[in-house]
Amino acid sequence: MQLGFVGLGKMGLNMVTRLIRGGHQIAAFDRSADAVARAETAGARGVATLDALVAGLTPPRAVWVMVPAGGPTESTVTSLGGLLSAGDAIIDGGNTNFHDDVRRAQTLAAKGVQYVDAGTSGGIWGLTEGYCLMVGGSADACRRLEPIFLTLAPEGGYLRVGDSGAGHYVKMVHNAIEYGLMQAYAEGFNLMHASDYRIDTAKVAALWMHGSVVRSWLLELTGRALQADPALASLEAYVEDSGEGRWTLHEGVDRAVPLPVLSAALFTRFRSRDANPFGERLLAALRNQFGGHAVKKADT
């Protein structure tokens, strides 16, 4: 199948490579000429502009967008919407808020352009392992694009989960669950690291991959990280979030669905970014005020 592809970062370039290996014809665009050159090396036809990308595709056209969520995705989809024609399709494979998907699908439908949201999981390992695809959009649009989805996904790794926005909704929940799993592993391994026993935590991670009820790919990755750096001394305790946890928490509040694990995991990430938070300084001050408890003075 012929496909235009916008966004050739680590994940995007690997997806392009997997599609080419699967026999698809890919026209590739990125603002970075070096990224386009790498895609050409993989077998794609590189182009310098979105106009050239669209002009070089045979109708009905399809373009996959794999750029950062928010403004970059919004501007790219808007630009493509002005260039494409009725019967063409845009697939957004990034981490977009599902509310934006619904709005975009309605706007593009007025031109007859189909919009599909594809929640994509697999990270840098997707090139060899495949990508789990959670897809939202009309049944007709998804059916036409299935050759792309089936090539990117491993066996059983693609599902149309509903209409516009459903793909990114399911991916949002997927990432929220991921937050909780990662936090649970972090806390458990932290306790083993702090214990009086000299536990080889990398070996424990490997052990748990054999028959344990907590085995998972995240646990496998935990073992890899600990094997390479047992004390994780090369890292700072600073954890970013890409938005999906916040969106899921908002959705839980809107629907009165309790999400205590996600809340704790998300707030722990916020805490990791502050080396000496005001709130905890206030705790120290209050203990000193009411009980005369010792405090540790800051360096001046």
Secondary structure, DSSP 4 states (H G I P E B T S, - for coil): -EEEEE--SHHHHHHHHHHHHTT-EEEEE-S-HHHHHHHHHHT-EE-SSHHHHHHTSPSSPEEEE-S-TTHHHHHHHHHHHHH--TT-EEEE-S---HHHHHHHHHHHHTTT-EEEEEEEE-GGGHHHH--EEEEES-HHHHHHHHHHHHHHSPTT-EEEEESTTHHHHHHHHHHHHHHHHHHHHHHHHHHHHHSSS---HHHHHHHHTTT-TT--HHHHHHHHHHHH-TT-TTS-S-----SHHHHHHHHHHHTT---HHHHHHHHHHHHHT-SS-HHHHHHHHHHHHHH----PPPP-
